[in-house]
Amino acid sequence: MRPDIKPGETFPDYELTDHAKTRRRLSQLQGGDPMILVLARGHFCPKDQQQHLELAALQPKIAVAYTQIVTISTDNIIETREFRASVGANWTFLSDAGRKVQKDLDIKEYTDPYHDPMIPHTLVLEPGLVIHSVYNGYWFWGRPSNEDLRRDLREVTREVRADWDITSPDLRSAWEAGDHSRFYAERDIDPTSPRSQSGSPLGQGARVGQPTAPRKAL
């Protein structure tokens, strides 16, 4: 893995074709939310299958927590679509059949010349594609468990959601004074709010009126 792919640095904003043959950028898919990014070997790998089955089981919780998931593999479009369907996932799968990501990140799995996959990694990204944690999954136990992901995402969410602790006197005073900018989006509570006419669709990006807090110094 490239030495700059580490916590605190920014992950490259790759543009690839998804399972529906649409070009997508990682920043577009992330919006303003935390994101789990899986760099997978592919549909043929039983370790990848198991990891994605576990992620699919966790997915309802990930969705209500305003968190995104993206999988990138070296599968072609047909294999990417079949991989996604076989594990019951409804998040975006991107095809790196041209090995763009594999080569740029220097994660060619040289021990498998037949499939020529990426060395599998899982990353937890803060908004802005900022790397929070990196897991090397060449051996299955190196991949994060759902509890590992919950811990990482708790830390990220605590840092980037201004209303993490709404018992704070400052937050209560702001709310009562009519300043709702640091709270759950008005557009999600009241569809007649002027804010409902702007911003990204629910679950597809940052919540309107929910600014990202400044990152802590590393």
Secondary structure as GFF3:
##gff-version 3
##sequence-region A 1 218
A	DSSP	beta_strand	15	18	.	.	.	ID=ss1
A	DSSP	beta_strand	23	25	.	.	.	ID=ss2
A	DSSP	alpha_helix	26	30	.	.	.	ID=ss3
A	DSSP	beta_strand	35	39	.	.	.	ID=ss4
A	DSSP	alpha_helix	46	64	.	.	.	ID=ss5
A	DSSP	beta_strand	68	73	.	.	.	ID=ss6
A	DSSP	alpha_helix	77	86	.	.	.	ID=ss7
A	DSSP	beta_strand	92	95	.	.	.	ID=ss8
A	DSSP	alpha_helix	100	104	.	.	.	ID=ss9
A	DSSP	beta_strand	121	126	.	.	.	ID=ss10
A	DSSP	beta_strand	130	136	.	.	.	ID=ss11
A	DSSP	three_ten_helix	140	142	.	.	.	ID=ss12
A	DSSP	alpha_helix	146	160	.	.	.	ID=ss13
A	DSSP	alpha_helix	169	176	.	.	.	ID=ss14
A	DSSP	alpha_helix	186	189	.	.	.	ID=ss15
A	DSSP	three_ten_helix	194	197	.	.	.	ID=ss16
###
